[in-house]
Amino acid sequence: MCKPTILSQSSIGYVKHCRDCGTYTIAFNNSMVALDKKGFLGFKGSLRDCYQAHLKNEVDSSFRYIMFDTFCEGIRFLFSLDEIGEVLSMMQEAELHQYITEGEEIEHD
C-alpha cells in the first residue's frame, strides 16, 4: 500500500514520493501529475527548458501565457513564468530532500 512522503511543499502545491511504488506526485494549482523517476526527471528538464526559453520575454512574469504540452493530445498546462519557476523549485527541493534523507543520488540530464 502506498504511503507517499511529502518531499516539498509551497503555496501552489507539493511533491510527494512513494518508496513502495516509486511514483512521484506533483501537484500545482488545480493540476496533478503522477510520474515514475524517469518521467519526473523528463518533466523537470522540459519545464527548465521552457522556463529558460521564456526568461528574456518582456511579459509580466505573473501572466499565464506559456502553453506546455502534455502527452495527451489536446491537453496543455497554462503557466506563468513565476509558476514554472515555483514548480521547478519544488521539484529541485524534493530531489535535495531525497538525497539528504534517503541518500538517493540526484540525477541530472
N, C-alpha and C positions, 0 to 999 in steps of 0.2 A: 504494500500500500504506500502511495506517495506521501511523503512528509517534506514538502518544499521548505527551504530556508530562505529568508529574505536576505539577499546579498547587498542590496542598495535600495534606497527609497528617497523620493523627492516630492515636491508639491504636485508634480504632474503624474507620478506613477511609481513603479518599483520594478526590480529584477529579482526573481526567485529562481532557485535551482533545487532540483530533486536528485539526490545522490542515488536513489534506488533505480530510477528510470533514465537519468541523465538529461532530463528536459529542463530547458531554461524558459521561464515565462517572463516576458517583457510587457508590462502594462504601461500605457501612456495615454493621458486624456481619456477618451472613451474607446480605446482600441487595446487589443491584447494579442500577442503572438506567442506561440509555443514552438521552440526550436531545439534541435539537438546541438551539440558543441560546434559542429561544422556549420550549421545554419546560423548559430549565434555569431560566430566569427565572420561569416559572409555578410550577414545583415549589418554588423558593426562596420565592416570595411566599406560596404556600399553607402551607408549613412555618412561615414567620414569623407568619402569621395564627393558625395553630393554637397556636404557642408563646405568643403574646400572650394568647390566649383562656384558656389554662390556667395562666398565671402566678399568678393570685390563688387558685387551688385550694390548700387546705391538705392536700395529699397529699405524701408523701415524693417528692422530685424524682427519685429513682433507681428508683421503682416504675413498671413498664410498665403503663400503663392507658389511654394515648391511642391510639385507633384512627384510622388515617389511610387513607382510601380511595384506591385506585388506579383506573386506567382499566379494569382487568379486573374484571368482576363477580365478587364473592365473594373477591377477594384484597385484603387490607389489610396495612399495616405496623402493627406494635405498638411504640410508643415510650414511653420515659420522657421527662419534661421535660428532663432532663440530656442525653439522646441527641439530641433535637431541637435543643437548643442547640449541641451539638457538630457536628452535620451542617450547621447554618446557619453556624457559624463557619468550617468547611472551605470552604463554598461562597463565603462572603464573601472569605476569604483567596485562593481561586482567582481570583476576579474582580480583586482587587487585584494579584495576581501577573501576570495577563494584561495589566493596564493598565501596570504597571511595565516588563515585559519586551517587550511587543509593541505598546504604545501603544494597545491596543484600549479604547475608551471603556466605562466601566461604566454599564450601563443600570439605571434604577430604574423600578419600576412604581408 
